[in-house]
Amino acid sequence: MVFLWHNLRPRTYYSQQKGLTMRGPQPTSVQLSSTFQEILEQISRCYTLPYWLVLRAKIVLAAATGANNTVIAHQLDATVDTVRKWRTRWSAATSRLVTAEAEGQTPPELATLVRVILGDTPRPGAPDTFTPEQLAHIIAVACEDPRESDREISHWTGQELADEVCQRNIVPTISGRHVSRLLAAGDIKPHRSRYWLNNERPQNPTKFDAEVKTVCDHYAAAPARYRQGTHLVSLDEKTGIQALERAHPTRPLRPGQIELREFEYIRHGTLTLIANLEVATGQIIAPSLGPTRTEDDTVAHVRQTIATDPAAEWVFITDQLNTHMSEGLVRLVAELCQLDLDLGIKEKSGILQSMATRKAFLADGRHRIRFVYTPKHTSWLNQIEIWFSILVRKLLKRASFASVEELRQRILNFIDYFNRTLAKPFKWTYTGRPLVA
């Protein structure tokens, strides 16, 4: 080997110096259309694609210039065998690429085809450890309540599930980590849960759907009725708003660093906000802020709301909280609507006898001031809840309040700012379920 190397090198060097071309096998020719040239260039410039794909695209691009495999390998820091392999692979797929382009495939489809050709050939790999039937049984057990297997736990863990499937002889052996990988592949997450509140539709679907449709119909008619002088108001309370003061000042954001909020805080008390959303305009009108949300607080709030336009027609969308169907509200509506009626005695007779009788009176469509009630457990149906989430995200979540009074003033300032700059009607698209006669 030493003798041959010493004899060949001077001859190679002499030929290069003389500018002569040595005879030998020629590299496979690569021809590219402008479309595939552009696709490969896009791949070669992309920093988010796998390195192997970018390298293979660069090899084909370099081969299309006529460079030999040795030169390309040197330029791209790859082996000659790698360059030869992908040069040959692309050349073998030329007819397939030309056919696809001639058939009028779109650039994204052609790009997908290029990635397939430059991808690795599927390999058989090791045989599966578990059969599809065994995997299906493991998933089925993961969806069971652990107590059905005499395991007093609230949810499965990977190890406990592995123990159970082995105990049932579904599989001879399996690790907890492998079970967790199988669950992840099936998008099953026993370790996670979230709260869920069922509404009352299954108990009386006809009544429930009718109540939902009534609320949605009011929302749809709100703009036209507002032009006619009728106020449609979404009303609710947000209780327990905490005046939390951060124990140390917040560090403002700067380039390369997000805002830093102190974890510890000082409590200064709470407030309750009773708010109205004017559905037609999206504005908050006549808010009330105080320490409680009693019947008297609700009555006082409704009274001050109506006082902003005393002669107008008012429709309040609200939930079925007891303070929204109280004796005080009945007396207020009777007073402002000038109804000369015997209201009876609370819990004994007449309109005031029960919550059901008071609700029927307050929802009477003949009154200038009336209430429309959402079904139980449908807070999502009350538009004021959407605004409450805006209040939390834009003010309460990150602010620091040194006192309850400061909290109160900041909320009022936010409402004023919201009404001036952000308020607009919510685009309500839900219309309820179709009612079946």
C-alpha positions as CSV (number, residue, x, y, z in Angstrom):
1,M,0.0,0.0,0.0
2,V,2.8,2.4,0.8
3,F,4.4,1.7,-2.6
4,L,1.3,2.3,-4.5
5,W,0.5,5.5,-2.6
6,H,3.9,7.0,-3.3
7,N,3.6,6.1,-7.0
8,L,0.1,7.4,-7.5
9,R,0.3,10.7,-5.8
10,P,2.9,12.3,-8.0
11,R,1.0,11.2,-11.1
12,T,-2.2,12.7,-9.8
13,Y,-0.4,15.9,-8.9
14,Y,1.3,16.1,-12.3
15,S,-2.0,15.7,-14.1
16,Q,-3.6,18.4,-12.1
17,Q,-0.7,20.8,-12.8
18,K,-1.0,20.1,-16.5
19,G,-4.7,20.7,-16.5
20,L,-5.5,17.2,-17.8
21,T,-8.7,15.3,-17.0
22,M,-8.2,11.8,-15.7
23,R,-10.4,9.1,-16.9
24,G,-12.8,7.3,-14.5
25,P,-16.5,6.8,-13.6
26,Q,-18.6,9.9,-14.1
27,P,-21.0,11.0,-11.4
28,T,-24.7,10.6,-12.0
29,S,-26.2,13.6,-13.9
30,V,-28.8,15.7,-12.0
31,Q,-31.2,18.0,-13.9
32,L,-33.6,20.4,-12.1
33,S,-36.5,22.3,-13.3
34,S,-37.0,25.9,-12.0
35,T,-39.9,24.6,-9.8
36,F,-37.8,21.9,-8.0
37,Q,-34.8,24.3,-7.9
38,E,-36.9,26.8,-5.9
39,I,-38.3,24.1,-3.6
40,L,-34.8,22.7,-2.8
41,E,-33.4,26.2,-2.2
42,Q,-36.3,26.9,0.2
43,I,-35.5,23.7,2.1
44,S,-31.7,24.5,2.1
45,R,-32.4,28.0,3.7
46,C,-34.8,26.8,6.3
47,Y,-33.3,26.7,9.9
48,T,-36.3,24.9,11.4
49,L,-36.2,21.7,9.3
50,P,-34.1,18.7,10.3
51,Y,-30.4,18.9,9.5
52,W,-30.4,15.8,7.4
53,L,-33.1,17.1,5.1
54,V,-31.3,20.4,4.6
55,L,-28.1,18.6,3.9
56,R,-29.7,16.3,1.3
57,A,-31.3,19.3,-0.5
58,K,-27.9,21.0,-0.7
59,I,-26.3,17.9,-2.1
60,V,-28.9,17.8,-4.9
61,L,-28.5,21.5,-5.6
62,A,-24.7,21.1,-5.8
63,A,-25.0,18.0,-8.0
64,A,-27.2,20.0,-10.4
65,T,-24.3,22.4,-11.0
66,G,-22.2,19.5,-12.3
67,A,-19.8,19.3,-9.4
68,N,-18.4,15.8,-8.7
69,N,-19.0,13.9,-5.5
70,T,-15.6,14.6,-3.9
71,V,-16.0,18.3,-4.3
72,I,-19.5,18.3,-2.9
73,A,-18.5,16.2,0.0
74,H,-15.7,18.6,0.8
75,Q,-17.9,21.7,0.5
76,L,-20.7,20.3,2.7
77,D,-18.5,18.4,5.2
78,A,-20.1,15.1,4.3
79,T,-18.7,11.7,3.2
80,V,-18.5,10.9,-0.5
81,D,-20.7,7.8,0.1
82,T,-23.5,10.1,1.4
83,V,-23.2,12.5,-1.5
84,R,-23.3,9.5,-4.0
85,K,-26.3,8.0,-2.3
86,W,-28.5,11.0,-2.4
87,R,-27.3,12.1,-5.9
88,T,-28.3,8.6,-7.1
89,R,-31.6,8.6,-5.2
90,W,-32.7,11.9,-6.7
91,S,-31.6,10.8,-10.2
92,A,-33.7,7.6,-9.9
93,A,-36.7,9.6,-8.9
94,T,-36.4,12.0,-11.9
95,S,-39.2,10.4,-13.9
96,R,-41.5,10.5,-10.9
97,L,-40.8,14.2,-10.3
98,V,-41.3,15.1,-14.0
99,T,-44.6,13.2,-14.1
100,A,-45.9,14.9,-11.0
101,E,-45.0,18.4,-12.4
102,A,-46.6,17.6,-15.7
103,E,-49.8,16.5,-14.0
104,G,-50.2,20.0,-12.6
105,Q,-49.6,19.3,-9.0
106,T,-49.5,22.4,-6.8
107,P,-46.2,23.7,-5.3
108,P,-47.1,22.5,-1.8
109,E,-47.8,19.0,-3.2
110,L,-44.5,19.0,-5.1
111,A,-42.7,20.1,-2.0
112,T,-44.2,17.2,-0.1
113,L,-43.1,14.8,-2.8
114,V,-39.5,16.2,-2.6
115,R,-39.4,15.6,1.1
116,V,-40.6,12.1,0.6
117,I,-37.8,11.4,-1.9
118,L,-35.2,12.9,0.4
119,G,-36.6,11.1,3.4
120,D,-35.4,7.8,4.8
121,T,-36.8,4.6,3.4
122,P,-39.1,2.9,5.9
123,R,-37.4,0.1,7.8
124,P,-39.1,-2.9,9.4
125,G,-37.5,-2.5,12.8
126,A,-38.0,-4.8,15.7
127,P,-41.2,-6.8,16.0
128,D,-44.0,-5.3,18.2
129,T,-43.8,-6.3,21.8
130,F,-47.6,-6.2,22.2
131,T,-50.4,-7.1,19.9
132,P,-53.1,-4.6,18.9
133,E,-55.6,-6.5,21.1
134,Q,-53.4,-6.2,24.1
135,L,-52.9,-2.4,23.5
136,A,-56.7,-2.0,23.2
137,H,-57.2,-3.8,26.5
138,I,-54.6,-1.5,28.3
139,I,-56.4,1.6,27.0
140,A,-59.8,0.2,28.1
141,V,-58.5,-0.4,31.6
142,A,-57.1,3.1,31.7
143,C,-60.6,4.5,31.0
144,E,-62.1,2.5,33.9
145,D,-62.6,3.8,37.5
146,P,-59.7,2.4,39.6
147,R,-62.2,1.5,42.3
148,E,-63.7,-1.1,40.0
149,S,-60.4,-2.9,40.3
150,D,-60.4,-2.6,44.2
151,R,-57.8,0.2,44.0
152,E,-58.8,3.0,46.4
153,I,-57.3,5.8,44.3
154,S,-59.0,8.6,42.3
155,H,-57.1,8.1,39.1
156,W,-54.5,5.8,37.5
157,T,-50.8,6.2,37.5
158,G,-48.6,4.5,35.0
159,Q,-47.2,2.1,37.5
160,E,-50.5,1.1,39.1
161,L,-52.0,0.6,35.6
162,A,-49.0,-1.6,34.7
163,D,-49.6,-3.7,37.8
164,E,-53.3,-4.0,37.0
165,V,-52.9,-5.2,33.4
166,C,-50.3,-7.7,34.5
167,Q,-52.5,-8.9,37.3
168,R,-55.3,-9.5,34.8
169,N,-52.9,-11.4,32.5
170,I,-53.5,-8.9,29.7
171,V,-49.7,-8.8,29.2
172,P,-47.0,-10.9,30.9
173,T,-45.0,-7.9,31.9
174,I,-44.9,-4.2,31.2
175,S,-43.2,-1.2,32.9
176,G,-45.1,1.8,34.2
177,R,-43.1,4.1,32.0
178,H,-44.1,2.1,28.9
179,V,-47.7,2.3,29.9
180,S,-47.4,6.1,30.2
181,R,-46.0,6.2,26.7
182,L,-48.9,4.2,25.4
183,L,-51.4,6.5,27.1
184,A,-49.6,9.6,25.7
185,A,-49.8,8.1,22.2
186,G,-53.5,7.6,22.7
187,D,-54.0,11.1,24.1
188,I,-55.2,9.7,27.4
189,K,-54.2,11.8,30.4
190,P,-55.5,10.2,33.7
191,H,-53.4,12.7,35.7
192,R,-55.4,15.6,34.4
193,S,-58.9,16.8,35.1
194,R,-61.0,19.9,35.0
195,Y,-64.2,21.1,36.6
196,W,-67.5,20.6,34.7
197,L,-70.9,21.8,35.6
198,N,-74.0,20.1,34.1
199,N,-77.0,22.2,33.3
200,E,-80.5,21.1,33.9
201,R,-81.5,20.4,30.3
202,P,-81.7,16.6,30.7
203,Q,-84.4,17.1,33.4
204,N,-86.7,19.3,31.2
205,P,-85.2,19.9,27.8
206,T,-88.2,21.6,26.3
207,K,-88.4,24.2,29.1
208,F,-84.6,24.7,29.2
209,D,-84.4,25.2,25.4
210,A,-87.3,27.7,25.5
211,E,-85.6,29.7,28.2
212,V,-82.3,29.8,26.4
213,K,-84.0,30.8,23.1
214,T,-85.8,33.6,24.9
215,V,-82.5,35.1,26.1
216,C,-80.9,34.8,22.7
217,D,-83.9,36.4,21.0
218,H,-83.6,39.4,23.4
219,Y,-79.9,39.7,22.5
220,A,-80.7,39.6,18.7
221,A,-83.4,42.3,19.1
222,A,-81.3,44.5,21.4
223,P,-80.0,47.0,18.8
224,A,-83.4,47.7,17.3
225,R,-85.1,48.0,20.6
226,Y,-82.4,50.3,21.9
227,R,-83.1,52.7,19.0
228,Q,-86.8,52.6,20.2
229,G,-85.8,53.5,23.8
230,T,-85.7,50.1,25.4
231,H,-82.7,49.2,27.5
232,L,-81.6,45.5,27.5
233,V,-79.2,45.1,30.4
234,S,-77.2,42.1,31.4
235,L,-76.8,42.2,35.2
236,D,-74.8,40.2,37.7
237,E,-72.4,40.4,40.6
238,K,-68.7,39.7,41.0
239,T,-68.1,39.0,44.6
240,G,-64.9,38.8,46.7
241,I,-62.7,41.1,44.6
242,Q,-59.6,41.2,46.7
243,A,-57.6,44.4,47.4
244,L,-54.1,42.7,47.2
245,E,-51.0,44.7,47.6
246,R,-47.7,43.2,46.5
247,A,-45.2,43.0,49.3
248,H,-42.6,44.6,47.0
249,P,-42.8,46.7,43.9
250,T,-43.3,45.1,40.5
251,R,-40.2,45.2,38.3
252,P,-41.2,46.5,34.9
253,L,-40.4,44.7,31.7
254,R,-37.3,45.5,29.7
255,P,-35.6,44.0,26.6
256,G,-34.8,40.4,27.4
257,Q,-36.8,40.3,30.6
258,I,-40.6,40.0,31.3
259,E,-42.4,41.9,34.0
260,L,-41.6,40.4,37.5
261,R,-44.4,40.5,40.1
262,E,-43.8,39.8,43.7
263,F,-45.3,36.5,44.9
264,E,-46.2,37.6,48.4
265,Y,-49.0,40.0,49.0
266,I,-50.9,41.8,51.8
267,R,-54.7,41.6,52.0
268,H,-56.7,44.7,52.6
269,G,-60.2,43.4,52.3
270,T,-62.7,42.7,49.5
271,L,-65.4,44.4,47.4
272,T,-68.4,43.3,45.5
273,L,-69.2,44.7,42.1
274,I,-72.7,44.8,40.8
275,A,-72.5,45.7,37.1
276,N,-74.8,46.2,34.1
277,L,-73.8,45.6,30.5
278,E,-75.9,47.6,28.0
279,V,-76.2,44.8,25.4
280,A,-76.8,47.2,22.4
281,T,-73.7,49.3,23.1
282,G,-71.4,47.1,25.1
283,Q,-71.0,49.8,27.8
284,I,-71.1,49.4,31.6
285,I,-73.8,51.6,33.1
286,A,-74.4,52.6,36.8
287,P,-72.0,50.1,38.5
288,S,-72.3,49.6,42.3
289,L,-69.3,48.8,44.5
290,G,-69.7,47.8,48.1
291,P,-68.8,45.2,50.7
292,T,-71.9,43.0,50.3
293,R,-74.5,41.8,47.7
294,T,-77.6,41.5,49.9
295,E,-81.2,42.0,48.8
296,D,-81.0,45.7,49.7
297,D,-77.8,46.1,47.7
298,T,-79.5,44.6,44.6
299,V,-82.6,46.7,45.0
300,A,-80.5,49.9,45.4
301,H,-78.5,49.0,42.3
302,V,-81.5,48.4,40.1
303,R,-83.1,51.6,41.4
304,Q,-80.0,53.7,40.5
305,T,-79.7,52.0,37.1
306,I,-83.3,52.8,36.2
307,A,-82.8,56.4,37.4
308,T,-80.4,57.0,34.5
309,D,-83.4,56.9,32.2
310,P,-86.5,56.8,34.4
311,A,-89.2,56.8,31.7
312,A,-87.7,54.2,29.5
313,E,-88.5,50.5,29.3
314,W,-85.9,48.3,31.1
315,V,-85.3,44.6,30.6
316,F,-82.7,42.9,32.9
317,I,-81.1,39.6,31.9
318,T,-79.9,37.9,35.0
319,D,-79.5,34.5,36.7
320,Q,-81.8,32.9,39.3
321,L,-80.1,34.0,42.4
322,N,-82.5,34.5,45.3
323,T,-81.7,38.2,45.5
324,H,-82.8,38.6,41.9
325,M,-86.3,37.4,42.8
326,S,-86.7,39.1,46.2
327,E,-89.5,40.9,47.9
328,G,-87.6,44.2,47.6
329,L,-87.4,43.9,43.7
330,V,-91.1,43.1,43.5
331,R,-92.0,46.2,45.5
332,L,-89.6,48.3,43.5
333,V,-91.1,47.2,40.1
334,A,-94.6,47.8,41.5
335,E,-93.6,51.3,42.6
336,L,-91.8,52.4,39.5
337,C,-94.4,50.9,37.2
338,Q,-97.2,52.4,39.3
339,L,-99.0,49.1,39.7
340,D,-101.8,49.4,42.3
341,L,-101.8,45.7,43.4
342,D,-102.1,43.7,46.6
343,L,-98.7,42.1,46.7
344,G,-99.6,39.8,49.6
345,I,-97.4,38.7,52.4
346,K,-94.0,37.1,52.0
347,E,-94.1,33.3,52.4
348,K,-97.9,33.4,53.1
349,S,-100.0,34.8,50.3
350,G,-100.2,36.7,47.0
351,I,-97.3,37.7,44.7
352,L,-94.8,37.7,47.6
353,Q,-95.7,34.2,48.7
354,S,-92.8,32.2,47.2
355,M,-89.8,32.6,44.9
356,A,-91.8,31.2,42.1
357,T,-94.6,33.7,42.4
358,R,-92.2,36.6,42.7
359,K,-90.3,35.4,39.7
360,A,-93.5,35.2,37.6
361,F,-94.3,38.8,38.6
362,L,-90.9,40.1,37.8
363,A,-90.8,38.4,34.4
364,D,-94.3,39.6,33.4
365,G,-93.9,40.9,29.8
366,R,-96.6,43.5,30.4
367,H,-94.4,45.5,32.8
368,R,-92.2,48.4,31.7
369,I,-89.5,47.0,34.0
370,R,-89.1,43.3,33.9
371,F,-86.5,40.5,34.3
372,V,-85.6,37.7,32.0
373,Y,-83.9,34.8,33.8
374,T,-81.3,32.5,32.4
375,P,-81.7,28.8,33.2
376,K,-79.7,27.5,36.1
377,H,-76.0,26.7,35.5
378,T,-75.8,28.7,32.4
379,S,-73.6,31.6,33.4
380,W,-72.1,31.5,29.9
381,L,-75.5,32.8,28.6
382,N,-75.1,36.1,30.5
383,Q,-73.0,38.6,28.6
384,I,-71.9,40.4,31.7
385,E,-69.7,37.4,32.5
386,I,-67.7,38.0,29.3
387,W,-67.0,41.6,30.6
388,F,-66.0,40.3,34.0
389,S,-63.3,38.2,32.4
390,I,-62.1,41.3,30.6
391,L,-61.9,43.1,33.9
392,V,-59.9,40.3,35.5
393,R,-57.4,40.1,32.6
394,K,-56.9,43.8,32.0
395,L,-56.9,45.0,35.6
396,L,-57.3,42.7,38.6
397,K,-54.9,39.9,37.7
398,R,-51.7,42.0,37.8
399,A,-52.5,45.2,39.6
400,S,-51.5,46.0,43.2
401,F,-53.9,47.8,45.5
402,A,-52.9,49.5,48.8
403,S,-56.5,49.7,50.1
404,V,-60.1,48.8,49.4
405,E,-60.7,52.4,48.5
406,E,-57.9,52.3,45.9
407,L,-59.4,49.1,44.5
408,R,-62.8,50.8,44.2
409,Q,-61.4,53.8,42.4
410,R,-59.3,51.7,40.0
411,I,-62.3,49.7,39.0
412,L,-64.3,52.8,38.4
413,N,-61.5,54.3,36.4
414,F,-61.2,51.1,34.3
415,I,-65.0,51.2,33.6
416,D,-64.7,54.8,32.4
417,Y,-61.7,53.9,30.3
418,F,-63.4,50.8,28.9
419,N,-66.6,52.7,28.0
420,R,-64.5,55.4,26.2
421,T,-62.1,53.2,24.3
422,L,-63.1,49.5,24.2
423,A,-66.8,49.2,24.5
424,K,-68.7,47.6,21.6
425,P,-71.5,45.1,21.4
426,F,-70.5,41.5,21.7
427,K,-71.1,39.5,18.6
428,W,-73.5,36.9,19.9
429,T,-74.0,34.1,17.4
430,Y,-75.6,31.4,19.6
431,T,-79.3,31.2,19.0
432,G,-80.1,28.1,21.1
433,R,-81.3,24.7,20.0
434,P,-84.1,24.3,17.5
435,L,-87.4,23.9,19.4
436,V,-89.4,20.9,18.4
437,A,-93.2,21.3,18.5
